[in-house]
Amino acid sequence: MNDRKLLFIYNTHAGRERISSQLADVIDVFTKHGYLVSAYPTQRAGDARTAVQEREEGYSLVVCSGGDGTLDEVVSGMMESLEQLPIGMIPAGSTNDFCQSIGIPTDLVEAAKVAVSGRSFHCDVGILNQSYFVYVAGFGLFTDVSYQTPQDMKNLLGRAAYLLEGIKKLSDVGSYHLKISYQDRIIEDDFIYGMVTNSLSVGGLKNITGEMVEFNDGLFEVTLIKYPKNMIELSTIITMLLGRDVDNEYIFHFKTAQLTVDSRKKVAWTLDGEFGGSYKHTEIMVKREGVIIRIP
């Protein structure tokens, strides 16, 4: 008889509705490993977060399936809970950067097996003002692409949807004059893009977040791209990014546990692919080993 309770939160619409066709197989894995499963299909944004926050007592594991946004909600809900439980992840979205980075299988049934029988890993979590993020906080060019790209387009084209939507932005490149403070250092310049990451890839592009990424070192990688003076410089920057060259005259790259970003106008942030608010003053910090993740 199953005496352990598992809360399974899943987004049926993510990634061409992948989880729907294998739902029975996934739940079967949970049951065979001795869990009594409570399944919760999300209906709207914020549901996953609420489900974690308002869960009944007695659960020993939370598993989520969907895209990066679903994972972000589950982690945020867990960070705001009194009791910290391990989180299993079944990647079923258009892009699943974080799951790929930590080695979660892309096969849904295999990922379910990791969720219930893998080892527990204490992973860093980011905090931007009062909001949590798992693997990326970004601003500027391309960062609004994920939450402005229609779900149907994401499902149909996958990563190509993000690139197609992003290309539309190239003709409307804006800049942000920012003062960025970290580790007793100050950078002040005009930027078109910035990201604070804890991942090996962003938007499906690998190795653009720097080398030696550790998920529990209490440090996040910061990448800032200066505003190009002309299209030639913009082309050079894109070439460097595609070539994984993040250490040059156009790009600042460093590691830090905390930084502040100040601007005269509000800066819109994206957290794990979802809109994270607009601020003139932004404080970002790392909660070292703030959440427990099941990994292979």
Secondary structure, DSSP 8 states (H G I E B T S, - for coil): ---EEEEEEE-TTSTTTHHHHTHHHHHHHHHHTTEEEEEEE--STTHHHHHHHT--TTEEEEEEEESHHHHHHHHHHHHTSSS---EEEEE-SS--HHHHHTT--SSHHHHHHHHHHSEEEEEEEEEETTEEESSEEEEETTTTHHHHS-HHHHHHHTHHHHHHHHHGGGGG---EEEEEEETTEEEEEEEEEEEEE-SSEETTEET-S-SS--TTSS-EEEEEEE--SSHHHHHHHHHHHHTT--SBTTEEEEEESEEEEEEEEEEEEEETTEEEEEEEEEEEEEEEEEEEEEE-
